[in-house]
C-alpha cells in the first residue's frame, strides 16, 4: 500500500471510525448512513491538511465517495 493511500485511508478511518477494509468502490454518501455534510467537510479539511492542498470549490462538492477522493487527489498530481 502506498503512503498516500495509507494517508487517505487514515482520513476516512478518522472521520467515520471505520476499519480501512471497508473502504472501496461502494463507500460513498449513497451507501454510508453516517455520511453527511459535516463528515464531507471533515474529509475535505483533512485531505487539504494531510496533502498540503487547497481544493477548488467544485472538488469539495464532488468529494462524495472514497473513489471520488482518490480521483480528486490525482487531479492535484498526488500519486495514488
LODODO-270603 format. One record per residue (C-alpha): residue number from 1; x, y, z. Coordinates in nm, 3 decimals. Example, Ala and Ser with C-alpha at 12.3 -4.5 7.8 and 13.67 -1.06 7.14 Angstrom:
BEGIN
<r drenke="1" X="1.230" Y="-0.450" Z="0.780"/>
<r drenke="2" X="1.367" Y="-0.106" Z="0.714"/>
This chain:
BEGIN
<r drenke="1" X="0.000" Y="0.000" Z="0.000"/>
<r drenke="2" X="0.140" Y="0.337" Z="-0.098"/>
<r drenke="3" X="0.197" Y="0.604" Z="0.164"/>
<r drenke="4" X="-0.064" Y="0.831" Z="0.003"/>
<r drenke="5" X="-0.332" Y="0.559" Z="0.006"/>
<r drenke="6" X="-0.250" Y="0.495" Z="0.371"/>
<r drenke="7" X="-0.290" Y="0.866" Z="0.446"/>
<r drenke="8" X="-0.623" Y="0.875" Z="0.265"/>
<r drenke="9" X="-0.744" Y="0.560" Z="0.441"/>
<r drenke="10" X="-0.642" Y="0.709" Z="0.776"/>
<r drenke="11" X="-0.851" Y="1.018" Z="0.695"/>
<r drenke="12" X="-1.162" Y="0.809" Z="0.629"/>
<r drenke="13" X="-1.098" Y="0.596" Z="0.938"/>
<r drenke="14" X="-1.063" Y="0.913" Z="1.148"/>
<r drenke="15" X="-1.382" Y="1.071" Z="1.011"/>
<r drenke="16" X="-1.604" Y="0.763" Z="1.010"/>
<r drenke="17" X="-1.439" Y="0.538" Z="1.267"/>
<r drenke="18" X="-1.437" Y="0.260" Z="1.007"/>
<r drenke="19" X="-1.175" Y="-0.003" Z="0.951"/>
<r drenke="20" X="-0.988" Y="0.052" Z="0.626"/>
<r drenke="21" X="-1.102" Y="-0.290" Z="0.496"/>
<r drenke="22" X="-1.448" Y="-0.141" Z="0.438"/>
<r drenke="23" X="-1.316" Y="0.135" Z="0.212"/>
<r drenke="24" X="-1.380" Y="0.066" Z="-0.154"/>
<r drenke="25" X="-1.598" Y="0.130" Z="-0.456"/>
<r drenke="26" X="-1.922" Y="0.135" Z="-0.258"/>
<r drenke="27" X="-1.806" Y="0.363" Z="0.023"/>
<r drenke="28" X="-1.999" Y="0.679" Z="-0.066"/>
<r drenke="29" X="-2.262" Y="0.916" Z="0.062"/>
<r drenke="30" X="-2.526" Y="0.697" Z="-0.106"/>
<r drenke="31" X="-2.417" Y="0.384" Z="0.084"/>
<r drenke="32" X="-2.292" Y="0.515" Z="0.418"/>
<r drenke="33" X="-2.569" Y="0.628" Z="0.653"/>
<r drenke="34" X="-2.333" Y="0.841" Z="0.861"/>
<r drenke="35" X="-2.214" Y="1.043" Z="0.559"/>
<r drenke="36" X="-2.346" Y="1.397" Z="0.592"/>
<r drenke="37" X="-2.220" Y="1.746" Z="0.510"/>
<r drenke="38" X="-2.017" Y="1.768" Z="0.831"/>
<r drenke="39" X="-1.838" Y="1.442" Z="0.754"/>
<r drenke="40" X="-1.775" Y="1.558" Z="0.398"/>
<r drenke="41" X="-1.623" Y="1.887" Z="0.518"/>
<r drenke="42" X="-1.408" Y="1.695" Z="0.767"/>
<r drenke="43" X="-1.279" Y="1.474" Z="0.485"/>
<r drenke="44" X="-1.201" Y="1.776" Z="0.269"/>
<r drenke="45" X="-1.028" Y="1.958" Z="0.554"/>
<r drenke="46" X="-0.815" Y="1.656" Z="0.641"/>
<r drenke="47" X="-0.725" Y="1.597" Z="0.275"/>
<r drenke="48" X="-0.615" Y="1.959" Z="0.242"/>
<r drenke="49" X="-0.411" Y="1.940" Z="0.563"/>
<r drenke="50" X="-0.253" Y="1.599" Z="0.504"/>
<r drenke="51" X="-0.172" Y="1.652" Z="0.138"/>
<r drenke="52" X="-0.091" Y="2.026" Z="0.163"/>
<r drenke="53" X="-0.357" Y="2.122" Z="-0.092"/>
<r drenke="54" X="-0.625" Y="2.384" Z="-0.140"/>
<r drenke="55" X="-0.917" Y="2.216" Z="-0.318"/>
<r drenke="56" X="-1.132" Y="2.405" Z="-0.566"/>
<r drenke="57" X="-1.497" Y="2.450" Z="-0.465"/>
<r drenke="58" X="-1.616" Y="2.205" Z="-0.731"/>
<r drenke="59" X="-1.379" Y="1.941" Z="-0.590"/>
<r drenke="60" X="-1.513" Y="1.999" Z="-0.241"/>
<r drenke="61" X="-1.866" Y="1.940" Z="-0.366"/>
<r drenke="62" X="-1.754" Y="1.636" Z="-0.570"/>
<r drenke="63" X="-1.585" Y="1.465" Z="-0.275"/>
<r drenke="64" X="-1.879" Y="1.233" Z="-0.215"/>
<r drenke="65" X="-1.708" Y="0.894" Z="-0.210"/>
<r drenke="66" X="-1.383" Y="0.719" Z="-0.135"/>
<r drenke="67" X="-1.319" Y="0.676" Z="-0.508"/>
<r drenke="68" X="-1.401" Y="1.040" Z="-0.581"/>
<r drenke="69" X="-1.146" Y="1.147" Z="-0.321"/>
<r drenke="70" X="-0.881" Y="0.938" Z="-0.500"/>
<r drenke="71" X="-0.975" Y="1.097" Z="-0.834"/>
<r drenke="72" X="-0.956" Y="1.444" Z="-0.682"/>
<r drenke="73" X="-0.610" Y="1.373" Z="-0.540"/>
<r drenke="74" X="-0.494" Y="1.252" Z="-0.881"/>
<r drenke="75" X="-0.620" Y="1.579" Z="-1.030"/>
<r drenke="76" X="-0.376" Y="1.758" Z="-0.798"/>
<r drenke="77" X="-0.092" Y="1.527" Z="-0.909"/>
<r drenke="78" X="-0.092" Y="1.322" Z="-0.590"/>
<r drenke="79" X="0.025" Y="0.973" Z="-0.676"/>
<r drenke="80" X="-0.235" Y="0.721" Z="-0.563"/>
